[in-house]
Amino acid sequence: MNDTLSETGRRNGKEMNEKKTKVMRISGQPSPVQIMTDQNQPENVKYFNYLGSMIINDPRCTCEIKSRISIAKATFNKKNDLFTSKLDLNCCKKLAKC
């Protein structure tokens, strides 16, 4: 039986948007995925953003870790004026812990 992914989805009541569909293999040896949707093969990608997380084909997740550190630094730097103001030192410590 040589069904395409779209046909299998339709049999189960699911519809696929082929223009938005992309595929990725997460492996130590990057090789393209061979999946057919109707008469098309979806684009093979190396990374994509899903719900704010960077999903990459590298199983070590170094890109995701760097991205999260960068977001945390940017958020902390937005509050920099709070820590350089003339607040009480104990108050600044409590704010930093929060």
C-alpha angles and dihedrals in degrees: 000000000000105000123165121233091251093054092049090051093049091052087056095046097258127127122205126211100221094191091060098038117109130168133213135180116214105210143122088248109053110215128155121265115239106215125143124210107192101308097335135083113218119238115271110228133189096210143002139179116248121180091334095312124109108232111199135175091241108096092209093070094214092145092054092049092050091047093053092047089051092051091048092050092049092050092047092049090054087063094046093109089059091060096043094051122099096266123141112276093236090052090052091050091052091049092050091052091052 
